[in-house]
């Protein structure tokens, strides 16, 4: 435990020599599936009306693609936080019938994102990620 970790959230940590984040993802998937299979007897459950199947392999989606898929914004096209903030606000203003809670949550996030004035994309990091 350190100043960077909150002990109340440190429930399970694992370490594996020479493993990278991809190996850890596979290990986590396998663990969650096996626990769900043993607890639920099927590896499937419901969340409200949505069925969740823990069957392997899980979908892989990097952060950039997730943001593009769920918001329609490719943040790489915006070199500053101010430019991105303008785009985000234009999308929010263009929403015609979102649920009140979704609109409220989105409005709450936008000012926080816009507080940063430094560039939001590290091109070298993106190139490294795309090579994986």
TORKOL-846174 format. One record per residue (C-alpha): residue in three letters; x, z, y. Coordinates in Angstrom, 3 decimals. Layout:
BEGIN
{resn=ALA&px=X&pz=Z&py=Y} .
...
//
This chain:
BEGIN
{resn=UNK&px=0.000&pz=0.000&py=0.000} .
{resn=UNK&px=1.304&pz=-0.915&py=3.426} .
{resn=UNK&px=0.093&pz=-1.271&py=6.999} .
{resn=UNK&px=-0.873&pz=-4.854&py=6.058} .
{resn=UNK&px=-3.215&pz=-3.798&py=3.244} .
{resn=UNK&px=-6.278&pz=-1.602&py=3.178} .
{resn=UNK&px=-6.278&pz=0.579&py=0.042} .
{resn=UNK&px=-10.069&pz=0.500&py=-0.232} .
{resn=UNK&px=-9.835&pz=-3.240&py=-0.870} .
{resn=UNK&px=-6.923&pz=-3.089&py=-3.316} .
{resn=UNK&px=-8.863&pz=-3.047&py=-6.550} .
{resn=UNK&px=-6.847&pz=-5.490&py=-8.611} .
{resn=UNK&px=-3.514&pz=-7.152&py=-8.064} .
{resn=UNK&px=-1.569&pz=-9.252&py=-10.506} .
{resn=UNK&px=1.896&pz=-10.677&py=-10.474} .
{resn=UNK&px=3.385&pz=-13.411&py=-12.607} .
{resn=UNK&px=6.991&pz=-14.545&py=-12.461} .
{resn=UNK&px=7.428&pz=-18.142&py=-11.306} .
{resn=UNK&px=3.703&pz=-18.632&py=-10.727} .
{resn=UNK&px=2.453&pz=-20.429&py=-7.637} .
{resn=UNK&px=-0.971&pz=-20.295&py=-6.028} .
{resn=UNK&px=-2.305&pz=-22.957&py=-8.386} .
{resn=UNK&px=-1.385&pz=-20.844&py=-11.402} .
{resn=UNK&px=-3.087&pz=-17.856&py=-9.793} .
{resn=UNK&px=-6.250&pz=-19.917&py=-9.184} .
{resn=UNK&px=-6.388&pz=-20.876&py=-12.865} .
{resn=UNK&px=-5.812&pz=-17.270&py=-13.920} .
{resn=UNK&px=-8.614&pz=-16.069&py=-11.627} .
{resn=UNK&px=-11.015&pz=-18.763&py=-12.832} .
{resn=UNK&px=-10.351&pz=-17.871&py=-16.446} .
{resn=UNK&px=-10.757&pz=-14.157&py=-15.769} .
{resn=UNK&px=-14.044&pz=-14.566&py=-13.858} .
{resn=UNK&px=-15.446&pz=-16.927&py=-16.472} .
{resn=UNK&px=-14.514&pz=-14.648&py=-19.359} .
{resn=UNK&px=-15.958&pz=-11.558&py=-17.655} .
{resn=UNK&px=-19.142&pz=-13.441&py=-16.754} .
{resn=UNK&px=-19.431&pz=-14.749&py=-20.309} .
{resn=UNK&px=-19.070&pz=-11.257&py=-21.764} .
{resn=UNK&px=-21.367&pz=-9.561&py=-19.233} .
{resn=UNK&px=-24.006&pz=-12.271&py=-18.935} .
{resn=UNK&px=-23.627&pz=-13.662&py=-22.464} .
{resn=UNK&px=-23.676&pz=-17.197&py=-21.049} .
{resn=UNK&px=-21.268&pz=-17.491&py=-18.113} .
{resn=UNK&px=-24.221&pz=-18.405&py=-15.895} .
{resn=UNK&px=-26.297&pz=-16.472&py=-13.382} .
{resn=UNK&px=-28.756&pz=-16.956&py=-10.557} .
{resn=UNK&px=-28.280&pz=-16.223&py=-6.870} .
{resn=UNK&px=-31.746&pz=-16.398&py=-5.396} .
{resn=UNK&px=-32.957&pz=-19.825&py=-6.473} .
{resn=UNK&px=-29.470&pz=-21.251&py=-6.992} .
{resn=UNK&px=-27.918&pz=-21.403&py=-10.459} .
{resn=UNK&px=-24.238&pz=-20.496&py=-10.671} .
{resn=UNK&px=-22.230&pz=-21.711&py=-13.648} .
{resn=UNK&px=-18.752&pz=-20.183&py=-14.001} .
{resn=UNK&px=-17.698&pz=-22.893&py=-16.472} .
{resn=UNK&px=-14.158&pz=-24.162&py=-16.023} .
{resn=UNK&px=-12.622&pz=-25.923&py=-14.202} .
{resn=UNK&px=-13.908&pz=-24.973&py=-10.774} .
{resn=UNK&px=-14.029&pz=-27.477&py=-7.963} .
{resn=UNK&px=-10.857&pz=-27.628&py=-5.881} .
{resn=UNK&px=-11.377&pz=-28.085&py=-2.165} .
{resn=UNK&px=-8.700&pz=-27.537&py=0.447} .
{resn=UNK&px=-9.618&pz=-25.935&py=3.768} .
{resn=UNK&px=-9.559&pz=-29.156&py=5.768} .
{resn=UNK&px=-11.868&pz=-30.951&py=3.332} .
{resn=UNK&px=-14.216&pz=-27.951&py=3.187} .
{resn=UNK&px=-14.522&pz=-27.869&py=6.966} .
{resn=UNK&px=-15.108&pz=-31.635&py=7.067} .
{resn=UNK&px=-17.719&pz=-31.445&py=4.310} .
{resn=UNK&px=-19.687&pz=-28.519&py=5.693} .
{resn=UNK&px=-19.346&pz=-29.101&py=9.437} .
{resn=UNK&px=-18.638&pz=-32.809&py=9.787} .
{resn=UNK&px=-15.546&pz=-31.995&py=11.874} .
{resn=UNK&px=-12.057&pz=-33.182&py=10.958} .
{resn=UNK&px=-10.053&pz=-30.639&py=12.947} .
{resn=UNK&px=-6.850&pz=-32.693&py=12.626} .
{resn=UNK&px=-8.277&pz=-35.129&py=15.163} .
{resn=UNK&px=-8.240&pz=-32.393&py=17.829} .
{resn=UNK&px=-4.817&pz=-31.431&py=19.138} .
{resn=UNK&px=-5.929&pz=-28.345&py=21.079} .
{resn=UNK&px=-8.403&pz=-25.571&py=20.551} .
{resn=UNK&px=-10.202&pz=-26.593&py=23.754} .
{resn=UNK&px=-10.857&pz=-30.099&py=22.402} .
{resn=UNK&px=-12.105&pz=-28.666&py=19.110} .
{resn=UNK&px=-14.294&pz=-26.156&py=20.925} .
{resn=UNK&px=-15.937&pz=-28.954&py=22.928} .
{resn=UNK&px=-16.696&pz=-30.838&py=19.707} .
{resn=UNK&px=-18.104&pz=-27.734&py=18.036} .
{resn=UNK&px=-20.318&pz=-26.941&py=21.010} .
{resn=UNK&px=-21.596&pz=-30.518&py=21.104} .
{resn=UNK&px=-22.633&pz=-30.216&py=17.461} .
{resn=UNK&px=-24.363&pz=-26.904&py=18.069} .
{resn=UNK&px=-26.223&pz=-28.269&py=21.081} .
{resn=UNK&px=-27.285&pz=-31.269&py=18.995} .
{resn=UNK&px=-28.918&pz=-29.147&py=16.308} .
{resn=UNK&px=-32.648&pz=-29.599&py=16.547} .
{resn=UNK&px=-34.117&pz=-27.249&py=13.972} .
{resn=UNK&px=-31.545&pz=-24.942&py=12.417} .
{resn=UNK&px=-32.626&pz=-21.540&py=11.265} .
{resn=UNK&px=-32.294&pz=-18.924&py=13.974} .
{resn=UNK&px=-29.796&pz=-16.910&py=11.946} .
{resn=UNK&px=-27.543&pz=-19.922&py=11.303} .
{resn=UNK&px=-27.584&pz=-20.921&py=14.962} .
{resn=UNK&px=-26.856&pz=-17.331&py=16.035} .
{resn=UNK&px=-23.949&pz=-17.044&py=13.596} .
{resn=UNK&px=-22.527&pz=-20.378&py=14.742} .
{resn=UNK&px=-22.797&pz=-19.442&py=18.419} .
{resn=UNK&px=-21.093&pz=-16.134&py=17.690} .
{resn=UNK&px=-18.125&pz=-17.916&py=16.079} .
{resn=UNK&px=-17.566&pz=-20.635&py=18.664} .
{resn=UNK&px=-16.296&pz=-18.450&py=21.543} .
{resn=UNK&px=-13.905&pz=-16.643&py=19.187} .
{resn=UNK&px=-12.404&pz=-19.902&py=17.976} .
{resn=UNK&px=-12.053&pz=-21.149&py=21.543} .
{resn=UNK&px=-10.030&pz=-18.136&py=22.645} .
{resn=UNK&px=-6.890&pz=-19.655&py=21.149} .
{resn=UNK&px=-5.079&pz=-21.974&py=23.560} .
{resn=UNK&px=-2.243&pz=-22.952&py=21.251} .
{resn=UNK&px=-2.333&pz=-26.097&py=19.103} .
{resn=UNK&px=-4.453&pz=-25.449&py=16.040} .
{resn=UNK&px=-2.790&pz=-27.850&py=13.616} .
{resn=UNK&px=0.742&pz=-27.681&py=12.281} .
{resn=UNK&px=1.410&pz=-31.294&py=11.256} .
{resn=UNK&px=4.291&pz=-30.346&py=8.927} .
{resn=UNK&px=2.077&pz=-27.880&py=7.052} .
{resn=UNK&px=-0.622&pz=-30.517&py=6.633} .
{resn=UNK&px=1.864&pz=-33.030&py=5.287} .
{resn=UNK&px=3.181&pz=-30.453&py=2.794} .
{resn=UNK&px=-0.364&pz=-29.588&py=1.644} .
{resn=UNK&px=-1.341&pz=-33.232&py=1.206} .
{resn=UNK&px=1.692&pz=-33.839&py=-1.006} .
{resn=UNK&px=0.553&pz=-31.181&py=-3.532} .
//
